[in-house]
Amino acid sequence: MTNSEIIDILELTAKLMELHEADSFKIKAYSSAAFNLDRLTDRNIATMAPADLTRIPGVGKSVAGKIQEILETGKLRELEELMDKTPPGILAMFKVKGIGAKKIAVIWRELGIDNLRDLELACQSGQIAKLKGFGESTQQKILDSLVFLKGQAGKLRMDIAGALAQSLRDELVTLFDKVEIAGEVRRKTEIVETVRLLVGADSPVAVQQKLNGLHILTQDIKQSSPFVWRGKAMDVEVRVEIVIVPEARFANALLLETAAEAHLAQPVIGGGTLLQLALAEPVATEEELYQKAGVPYIVPEMREGLGEWAWALDHSPDDLVTWDHLKGILHNHSTYSDGQNTLEQMALFCRELGFEYLGMADHSQSATYASGLRPDQVERQHEEIDRLNERFARENSERPFKILKGIESDILGDGSLDYTDDILATFDYVVASVHSNLTMTQDKATARLLHAIENPYTTILGHPTGRLLLSREGYPIDYKAVIDACAERGVVIEINANPWRLDLDWRWVRYCMEKGVMLSINPDAHVREGYYDMHYGVAVGRKAGLTRQMTFNALSLAELEAYLKKRNTR
């Protein structure tokens, strides 16, 4: 079993124990063990002896024994017993923001509610607000969360949908010669409602028969047609479509099954639209089709019908940012705060990936939930950075690598930054982010960000709306006012590449570029492997038309240091 599977079992056990009012010490034991095991990145729990497990903080002999039971049997008897006395609908209630296990227990016991539908009705009738410890505010938060969750049903984040699509393609290429991923996954949309693949074959009946022979696929016969297989894959709750087209028309179909309708409505030379041209004579490649249309070639990511044609008047696909353009990583966390790898480990892996610099931006002191750095810890981290930089300079003077002293400073309720000015002045740069008091009106949220942007120490505005895709809506902001303020103050805006966030939303990136605001693609990495999340950030950046020239961390180390020196002097 993987580490995450073991940790999920322990976490769920703790939640259900709290729901059923089990011993508080046992609940804490499971929760503490899950938390500390989640920080264990360099070892496989499945290969560890019980004695080694107990050396991990928070993992006692009892929990170590439970882990061994999980590894030997694939399950935990204690969790099975808890599940047996828990209605299935209760598990779905754990997804609702604003209520934890204790409040769910109150709702269940006092109102007999054990599913999301009844919970919504109880909120609408005002029953939840009458419960002790709830009130109107909690009731509204629950109702808002339920509305949000209903809207996200049957959808996947970019990373999960991409992995599912790739798995399906890997399976299908063993059966068919021509298979490609199309649709939203190929367009790199942050949320995917349909995973679509294209199969080139001249016998759709034979293709359908082979598809239905795959154990990973479950067909929806009513929704399917002779040329489109529809159903589910691997029991994942998202629509899957496998479109079957003649091999001679594969390139045409790849464009048709990838682009949004608005993109296909583009007028072409000689009359008609891109859609009509793609439906006409077959072509060998998508590029040939755009050439016949007399319009610029548009990369798959940008085929949304949202300004890409205007963008193409001044740019070409070669202008778009790529992973290879990135020279450094500026928003990362180490074990100084809530990261899972040491500063040295994060730096060595960053250098190994070929980057020129690592910006360490651990949480600031107000973020107590994330072990934010006290001033004395800031000083200690800076001393370690100095020592490591001296070592890196000795090891390879021809190919410099440097750790930059950054911080992710909490934007406090009034818009001020964490720490006093004398401490803020010790950093090379500051990522200013909101992490608390997220239920704000647009006016309040915007004013809070504007105040932070005005602070002379703010270098980068981090994840501007605080959204968590498919989990939490971002707080509402006046995007134009925020971007205009960043333009005026010379503040960079982050594209947080974590697939849960992808914030700033790509739809506002082009406005940033128009205003001269640079974008920084940051992984917000809490573990070394989190650096790879920048692929998602690059994908949505390209989708928005982000160029290398407007990407902050495409600057070389020398260019970045010169920029920061000039800014900090000012």
C-alpha positions as MATLAB code, in Angstrom:
seq = 'MTNSEIIDILELTAKLMELHEADSFKIKAYSSAAFNLDRLTDRNIATMAPADLTRIPGVGKSVAGKIQEILETGKLRELEELMDKTPPGILAMFKVKGIGAKKIAVIWRELGIDNLRDLELACQSGQIAKLKGFGESTQQKILDSLVFLKGQAGKLRMDIAGALAQSLRDELVTLFDKVEIAGEVRRKTEIVETVRLLVGADSPVAVQQKLNGLHILTQDIKQSSPFVWRGKAMDVEVRVEIVIVPEARFANALLLETAAEAHLAQPVIGGGTLLQLALAEPVATEEELYQKAGVPYIVPEMREGLGEWAWALDHSPDDLVTWDHLKGILHNHSTYSDGQNTLEQMALFCRELGFEYLGMADHSQSATYASGLRPDQVERQHEEIDRLNERFARENSERPFKILKGIESDILGDGSLDYTDDILATFDYVVASVHSNLTMTQDKATARLLHAIENPYTTILGHPTGRLLLSREGYPIDYKAVIDACAERGVVIEINANPWRLDLDWRWVRYCMEKGVMLSINPDAHVREGYYDMHYGVAVGRKAGLTRQMTFNALSLAELEAYLKKRNTR';
ca = [
       0.000    0.000    0.000;
       1.118    3.552   -0.636;
       1.823    6.025    2.153;
      -1.209    8.103    1.193;
      -3.552    5.095    1.346;
      -2.347    4.223    4.855;
      -2.643    7.847    5.994;
      -6.177    8.111    4.545;
      -7.252    5.079    6.593;
      -5.836    6.571    9.791;
      -7.427    9.970    9.122;
     -10.847    8.478    8.377;
     -10.620    6.346   11.493;
      -9.936    9.455   13.582;
     -12.894   11.294   12.032;
     -15.325    8.437   12.621;
     -14.064    7.927   16.161;
     -14.767   11.601   16.841;
     -18.188   11.228   15.214;
     -19.013    8.317   17.519;
     -17.549   10.080   20.573;
     -14.732    7.626   21.165;
     -11.931    8.193   23.656;
     -10.290   11.569   22.959;
      -6.785   10.166   23.548;
      -7.321    7.505   20.878;
      -8.624   10.097   18.448;
      -5.580   12.273   19.050;
      -3.270    9.277   18.620;
      -4.659    8.489   15.150;
      -4.745   12.153   14.084;
      -1.227   12.855   15.303;
       0.143    9.729   13.638;
      -1.541   10.596   10.317;
      -0.199   14.153   10.467;
       3.383   13.109   11.121;
       3.347   10.239    8.645;
       2.134   12.664    5.987;
       5.375   14.597    6.493;
       7.410   11.447    5.876;
       8.501   11.824    2.255;
      11.716    9.847    1.979;
      10.554    6.492    3.349;
       7.951    3.900    2.418;
       5.750    3.088    5.413;
       5.066   -0.380    4.023;
       8.730   -1.349    4.349;
       9.235   -0.026    7.872;
       9.481   -2.320   10.903;
       7.221   -1.547   13.904;
      10.264   -0.399   15.903;
      11.123    2.118   13.163;
       7.550    3.363   13.027;
       7.527    4.160   16.734;
      10.552    6.405   16.263;
       8.368    8.753   14.198;
       6.912   11.531   16.396;
       3.259   10.864   17.198;
       3.376    7.165   16.288;
       3.093    5.002   19.396;
       3.148    1.216   19.725;
      -0.623    0.962   19.439;
      -0.869    2.892   16.159;
       2.232    1.123   14.812;
       0.378   -2.132   15.429;
      -2.646   -0.794   13.549;
      -0.431    0.113   10.616;
       0.923   -3.427   10.554;
      -2.658   -4.705   10.514;
      -3.406   -2.461    7.514;
      -0.326   -3.722    5.680;
      -1.063   -7.375    6.390;
      -4.816   -7.383    5.714;
      -5.392   -4.325    3.522;
      -7.860   -2.919    6.018;
      -8.302   -1.889    9.651;
     -10.824   -3.818   11.740;
     -11.499   -0.810   13.948;
     -12.379    1.284   10.899;
     -14.578   -1.497    9.520;
     -16.549   -1.557   12.771;
     -16.957    2.214   12.704;
     -18.100    2.099    9.081;
     -20.680   -0.566    9.897;
     -22.450    1.794   12.296;
     -22.084    4.900   10.134;
     -24.713    5.676    7.459;
     -23.044    6.029    4.017;
     -24.392    9.565    3.621;
     -22.468   10.723    6.675;
     -19.162   10.237    4.841;
     -20.315   12.687    2.176;
     -21.092   15.223    4.910;
     -17.389   15.372    5.786;
     -16.889   17.248    2.498;
     -19.086   20.125    3.660;
     -17.154   23.221    4.687;
     -18.048   24.723    8.029;
     -18.738   21.511    9.934;
     -16.414   18.884   11.349;
     -17.064   15.515   12.957;
     -18.479   16.993   16.169;
     -21.035   19.184   14.427;
     -21.980   16.361   12.045;
     -22.598   14.168   15.096;
     -24.949   16.799   16.564;
     -26.872   17.109   13.282;
     -27.134   13.336   12.975;
     -28.205   12.621   16.540;
     -30.502   15.562   17.179;
     -32.150   15.852   13.752;
     -31.650   12.351   12.383;
     -29.978   13.751    9.267;
     -27.525   11.392    7.587;
     -27.292   12.637    3.978;
     -26.612   15.806    2.027;
     -30.149   16.209    0.666;
     -31.758   16.232    4.113;
     -28.998   18.524    5.382;
     -29.816   21.029    2.661;
     -33.542   20.899    3.472;
     -32.787   21.410    7.159;
     -30.719   24.497    6.329;
     -33.451   25.883    4.102;
     -36.062   25.396    6.848;
     -33.849   26.981    9.514;
     -33.492   23.834   11.634;
     -29.689   23.879   11.629;
     -29.488   27.430   12.970;
     -31.544   26.397   16.025;
     -29.022   23.764   17.113;
     -26.814   24.756   20.024;
     -23.460   26.060   18.840;
     -24.585   26.630   15.231;
     -26.594   29.782   14.473;
     -27.481   31.563   11.253;
     -23.882   32.096   10.178;
     -22.921   28.402   10.341;
     -26.179   27.424    8.656;
     -25.481   29.772    5.743;
     -21.914   28.488    5.398;
     -23.225   24.918    5.223;
     -25.823   25.893    2.637;
     -23.268   27.742    0.511;
     -20.924   24.746    0.667;
     -23.718   22.368   -0.360;
     -24.607   24.516   -3.356;
     -20.939   24.590   -4.344;
     -20.514   20.812   -3.944;
     -23.563   20.095   -6.092;
     -22.108   22.235   -8.845;
     -18.851   20.261   -8.752;
     -20.366   16.790   -9.011;
     -18.999   14.713  -11.878;
     -15.991   16.991  -12.388;
     -12.258   16.415  -11.967;
      -9.272   18.672  -11.456;
      -6.803   18.982  -14.317;
      -4.229   16.679  -12.733;
      -6.614   13.813  -11.983;
      -8.405   14.058  -15.333;
      -5.071   14.140  -17.139;
      -3.861   11.047  -15.322;
      -7.119    9.221  -16.112;
      -6.936   10.207  -19.786;
      -3.317    9.058  -20.030;
      -4.150    5.735  -18.387;
      -6.953    5.177  -20.880;
      -4.721    6.100  -23.793;
      -2.037    3.696  -22.573;
      -4.678    0.957  -22.539;
      -6.183    1.847  -25.906;
      -2.899    2.029  -27.818;
      -2.487   -1.691  -27.162;
      -5.644   -2.249  -29.225;
      -5.653    0.516  -31.847;
      -3.016    2.198  -34.009;
      -4.318    5.773  -33.735;
      -5.329    7.070  -30.309;
      -5.118   10.610  -28.954;
      -6.424   12.548  -25.976;
      -8.818   15.319  -27.002;
     -11.411   17.612  -25.432;
     -10.952   19.525  -22.190;
      -7.922   17.516  -21.113;
      -6.056   18.486  -24.276;
      -7.227   22.106  -23.872;
      -5.770   22.028  -20.339;
      -8.917   23.282  -18.640;
      -8.517   23.520  -14.881;
     -11.761   21.576  -14.344;
     -12.780   18.687  -16.600;
     -16.362   17.468  -17.063;
     -15.725   15.007  -19.897;
     -12.609   12.943  -20.552;
     -12.539   12.498  -24.307;
     -10.296   10.313  -26.468;
     -10.162    9.816  -30.209;
      -9.677    6.454  -31.925;
      -8.912    6.258  -35.621;
     -10.461    3.144  -37.161;
     -12.565    2.230  -40.175;
     -14.774   -0.286  -38.346;
     -16.635    1.399  -35.446;
     -18.472   -1.825  -34.606;
     -15.210   -3.678  -34.035;
     -13.908   -0.800  -31.915;
     -17.027   -0.815  -29.736;
     -16.688   -4.549  -29.191;
     -13.070   -4.204  -28.097;
     -13.921   -1.304  -25.789;
     -16.645   -3.300  -24.084;
     -14.159   -6.098  -23.544;
     -12.043   -3.870  -21.298;
     -12.737   -4.399  -17.602;
     -11.817   -0.784  -16.796;
     -14.714    0.576  -18.898;
     -18.442    0.550  -18.125;
     -20.619    1.645  -21.033;
     -23.726    3.808  -20.771;
     -25.618    2.136  -23.615;
     -28.427    4.722  -23.772;
     -25.996    7.617  -24.115;
     -23.700    5.861  -26.588;
     -23.992    5.872  -30.370;
     -22.337    3.824  -33.136;
     -19.485    6.327  -33.387;
     -19.195    7.505  -29.774;
     -18.701    5.176  -26.798;
     -19.933    6.845  -23.588;
     -19.693    5.669  -20.031;
     -17.288    5.603  -17.097;
     -13.755    4.381  -16.545;
     -12.279    2.830  -13.416;
     -15.404    3.824  -11.430;
     -14.344    7.481  -11.566;
     -17.344    9.818  -11.435;
     -16.722   11.706  -14.664;
     -18.091   11.255  -18.173;
     -15.830    9.412  -20.586;
     -16.271    9.634  -24.351;
     -14.317    7.647  -26.906;
     -14.974    9.018  -30.385;
     -14.371    6.709  -33.360;
     -13.449    8.323  -36.691;
     -12.066    7.072  -40.026;
      -8.269    7.139  -40.014;
      -8.202    9.452  -43.047;
     -10.100   12.114  -41.092;
      -8.184   11.746  -37.828;
      -6.509   15.184  -37.934;
      -9.815   16.897  -38.763;
     -11.537   15.113  -35.897;
      -8.718   15.921  -33.485;
      -9.381   19.630  -34.041;
     -13.158   19.194  -33.914;
     -13.057   17.129  -30.722;
     -10.572   19.436  -28.980;
     -11.623   23.011  -29.731;
     -14.477   24.831  -28.018;
     -17.434   25.847  -30.194;
     -16.469   29.516  -30.028;
     -13.046   28.733  -31.494;
     -14.527   26.704  -34.343;
     -16.842   29.621  -35.215;
     -13.836   31.652  -36.478;
     -14.417   32.887  -40.074;
     -11.915   31.549  -42.606;
     -10.591   32.700  -45.963;
     -13.057   32.114  -48.794;
     -16.075   32.177  -46.474;
     -17.482   29.826  -43.892;
     -15.987   28.902  -40.538;
     -13.194   26.767  -39.171;
     -15.855   24.218  -38.211;
     -17.170   23.969  -41.761;
     -13.678   23.658  -43.183;
     -12.784   20.884  -40.708;
     -15.925   18.996  -41.728;
     -14.956   19.222  -45.412;
     -11.946   17.649  -47.078;
      -9.533   15.598  -44.929;
      -6.087   16.913  -44.013;
      -2.942   15.213  -42.772;
      -2.313   17.538  -39.803;
      -4.080   20.204  -37.773;
      -1.463   22.717  -38.945;
      -2.500   22.059  -42.544;
      -6.109   22.766  -41.675;
      -5.269   26.157  -40.125;
      -3.140   26.930  -43.191;
      -6.049   26.150  -45.516;
      -8.252   28.368  -43.360;
      -5.847   31.268  -43.798;
      -5.680   31.856  -40.042;
      -2.779   31.547  -37.583;
      -2.134   28.173  -36.001;
      -3.449   28.101  -32.422;
      -2.031   25.631  -29.897;
      -4.596   23.213  -28.401;
      -4.509   24.874  -24.971;
      -5.769   28.192  -26.368;
      -8.663   26.922  -28.503;
     -11.394   28.458  -26.360;
     -12.695   31.323  -28.483;
     -11.611   33.776  -25.781;
      -9.312   36.207  -27.538;
      -6.749   33.821  -28.998;
      -7.182   35.227  -32.516;
      -6.430   38.764  -31.345;
      -3.451   37.395  -29.386;
      -2.154   35.726  -32.542;
      -1.950   39.069  -34.352;
       1.075   40.005  -32.229;
       2.404   36.631  -31.104;
       3.272   33.162  -32.334;
       3.171   29.811  -30.499;
       6.937   30.068  -30.010;
       6.365   33.057  -27.715;
       4.448   30.958  -25.184;
       6.145   30.038  -21.932;
       7.402   26.479  -21.505;
       8.864   24.492  -18.627;
      12.309   24.910  -20.192;
      11.986   28.694  -19.988;
      11.686   28.633  -16.194;
      14.948   29.436  -14.422;
      13.858   29.230  -10.794;
      11.136   28.466   -8.286;
       9.966   31.196   -5.911;
       7.204   29.880   -3.627;
       8.224   26.830   -1.598;
       8.086   25.560    1.973;
      10.552   23.578    4.065;
      10.505   21.925    7.480;
      11.068   25.390    8.930;
       7.288   25.760    8.551;
       4.893   23.114    7.198;
       7.034   21.621    4.431;
       8.061   17.986    4.437;
      11.675   18.346    3.293;
      14.555   20.257    4.810;
      15.858   23.459    3.275;
      18.940   21.604    2.046;
      16.877   18.798    0.494;
      14.623   21.296   -1.291;
      17.657   23.162   -2.628;
      19.556   20.090   -3.811;
      16.552   18.731   -5.691;
      15.903   22.135   -7.251;
      19.511   22.285   -8.444;
      19.285   18.686   -9.682;
      16.326   19.673  -11.880;
      18.539   22.252  -13.551;
      17.168   25.468  -12.060;
      19.390   28.438  -11.257;
      17.690   29.520   -8.044;
      15.313   28.456   -5.311;
      13.199   31.009   -3.506;
      12.367   29.720   -0.037;
       9.112   31.290    1.150;
       8.052   29.559    4.356;
       4.981   30.712    6.252;
       5.151   33.802    8.450;
       4.577   33.965   12.197;
       0.799   34.560   12.149;
       0.310   31.231   10.364;
       0.537   29.238   13.589;
      -1.455   26.406   11.982;
       1.459   25.993    9.543;
       4.283   26.483   12.067;
       4.982   29.979   10.755;
       8.448   31.375   11.456;
       9.091   33.495   14.516;
      11.718   36.250   14.069;
      14.430   34.106   15.681;
      13.601   31.268   13.264;
      13.824   33.682   10.337;
      17.307   34.618   11.474;
      18.304   30.965   11.826;
      16.986   30.120    8.370;
      18.860   33.030    6.820;
      22.080   31.818    8.443;
      21.561   28.351    6.970;
      20.841   29.855    3.548;
      24.109   31.800    3.720;
      26.047   28.631    4.604;
      24.425   26.636    1.799;
      25.026   29.393   -0.744;
      28.709   29.512    0.195;
      28.885   25.742   -0.282;
      27.093   25.848   -3.645;
      29.464   28.570   -4.863;
      32.463   26.402   -3.952;
      31.006   23.274   -5.540;
      30.235   24.774   -8.934;
      31.370   28.264   -9.769;
      30.754   27.807  -13.512;
      27.054   27.004  -13.088;
      25.782   29.166  -10.226;
      22.875   28.135   -8.040;
      21.519   30.258   -5.238;
      18.859   30.130   -2.533;
      16.961   33.398   -2.202;
      15.603   34.568    1.159;
      11.858   34.854    0.782;
       8.807   34.568    2.993;
       5.126   33.935    2.408;
       3.833   36.730    4.577;
       0.249   36.474    5.683;
      -1.914   39.395    4.648;
      -3.619   40.233    7.929;
      -7.247   41.231    8.275;
      -6.576   44.911    7.713;
      -4.323   44.278    4.720;
      -1.040   44.814    6.546;
       1.785   42.283    6.225;
       3.002   39.955    8.927;
       6.225   41.100   10.719;
       7.553   44.565   11.333;
       9.319   46.497    8.585;
      12.775   45.805    9.981;
      12.187   42.049    9.600;
      10.511   42.370    6.193;
      13.591   44.292    5.029;
      15.803   41.236    5.642;
      14.120   39.220    2.853;
      15.130   39.274   -0.783;
      11.457   39.184   -1.717;
       8.019   38.749   -0.107;
       5.076   36.675   -1.326;
       1.991   38.255    0.251;
      -0.964   35.869    0.635;
      -4.314   35.635    2.397;
      -4.828   32.490    4.500;
      -7.382   33.513    7.132;
     -10.814   35.183    7.322;
     -11.757   33.998    3.846;
     -15.486   34.804    4.050;
     -15.261   38.398    2.837;
     -17.407   40.593    0.654;
     -15.878   41.725   -2.624;
     -15.301   45.236   -1.268;
     -13.552   43.964    1.860;
     -11.460   41.348    0.030;
     -10.403   43.863   -2.611;
      -9.517   46.542   -0.061;
      -7.480   43.996    1.899;
      -5.462   43.047   -1.181;
      -5.017   46.655   -2.301;
      -3.561   47.576    1.095;
      -1.109   44.678    0.865;
      -0.126   45.629   -2.696;
       0.622   49.166   -1.515;
       3.122   47.827    1.009;
       6.610   48.517   -0.409;
       7.833   45.086    0.739;
       5.272   43.141   -1.308;
       7.017   41.599   -4.302;
       4.520   38.912   -5.380;
       0.792   38.644   -4.681;
       0.258   34.964   -3.841;
      -2.811   32.897   -4.900;
      -4.980   36.032   -5.187;
      -8.418   34.518   -4.481;
      -7.560   31.642   -2.129;
      -9.680   29.193   -4.111;
      -9.417   25.408   -3.870;
     -10.832   23.921   -7.041;
     -13.858   21.652   -6.527;
     -13.526   22.242   -2.791;
     -13.727   25.944   -1.950;
     -14.703   28.997   -3.922;
     -12.269   31.851   -3.831;
     -13.212   35.069   -2.073;
     -14.650   37.570   -4.565;
     -12.337   40.346   -5.737;
     -12.412   43.195   -8.218;
      -9.816   41.691  -10.568;
      -9.246   44.845  -12.582;
      -8.706   46.976   -9.482;
      -6.215   44.460   -8.059;
      -4.325   44.043  -11.336;
      -4.278   47.800  -11.952;
      -2.831   48.326   -8.458;
      -0.131   45.721   -9.120;
       0.718   47.520  -12.351;
       1.036   50.817  -10.514;
       3.181   49.397   -7.690;
       5.276   46.987   -9.754;
       3.948   43.916   -7.964;
       4.141   40.495   -9.639;
       1.058   38.235   -9.517;
       1.377   34.534   -8.873;
      -0.053   31.725  -10.919;
      -0.099   29.202   -8.111;
       0.579   25.969   -9.994;
      -0.780   23.630   -7.337;
      -3.605   21.826   -9.215;
      -5.917   22.542   -6.265;
      -5.437   26.273   -6.851;
      -4.285   27.392  -10.339;
      -4.835   30.878   -8.982;
      -4.625   33.556  -10.560;
      -7.351   32.265  -12.876;
      -5.960   32.024  -16.418;
      -8.776   34.212  -17.801;
      -7.163   37.259  -16.159;
      -3.587   36.603  -17.228;
      -3.949   38.434  -20.527;
      -5.243   41.556  -18.761;
      -2.167   41.375  -16.532;
       0.072   41.326  -19.606;
      -1.804   44.236  -21.163;
      -1.123   46.227  -18.000;
       2.532   45.187  -17.858;
       2.113   42.981  -14.784;
       4.469   39.991  -14.773;
       3.291   36.539  -13.678;
       5.285   34.149  -11.500;
       4.537   30.437  -11.969;
       5.026   28.996   -8.470;
       4.385   25.446   -7.257;
       3.757   26.352   -3.591;
       5.748   23.160   -3.020;
       5.602   21.587    0.439;
       7.624   18.588   -0.744;
      10.395   18.253   -3.338;
       8.209   16.485   -5.864;
       5.815   19.424   -5.659;
       8.129   21.270   -8.052;
       6.593   19.214  -10.860;
       3.273   20.986  -10.282;
       4.756   23.831  -12.293;
       3.761   21.824  -15.359;
       0.133   22.638  -14.487;
       0.999   26.291  -13.995;
       2.765   26.373  -17.352;
      -0.267   24.704  -18.968;
      -2.769   27.313  -17.769;
      -0.260   30.080  -18.454;
       0.010   28.937  -22.061;
      -3.768   28.648  -22.188;
      -3.943   32.320  -21.303;
      -1.275   33.294  -23.833;
       1.439   33.915  -21.241;
       4.747   34.668  -22.918;
       8.238   33.964  -21.713;
       8.934   37.698  -21.541;
       6.079   38.256  -19.065;
       6.982   35.300  -16.837;
       8.835   36.512  -13.746;
      10.676   33.292  -12.949;
      11.841   32.964  -16.549;
      14.366   35.621  -15.563;
      17.882   34.282  -15.094;
      19.482   34.446  -11.650;
      21.476   37.527  -12.661;
      18.394   39.237  -14.101;
      16.272   38.393  -11.061;
      18.864   39.618   -8.586;
      19.237   42.860  -10.523;
      15.447   43.289  -10.525;
      15.158   42.634   -6.788;
      18.081   44.896   -5.953;
      16.563   47.758   -7.930;
      13.134   47.200   -6.402;
      14.379   46.854   -2.825;
      16.567   49.957   -3.180;
      13.575   51.900   -4.399;
];
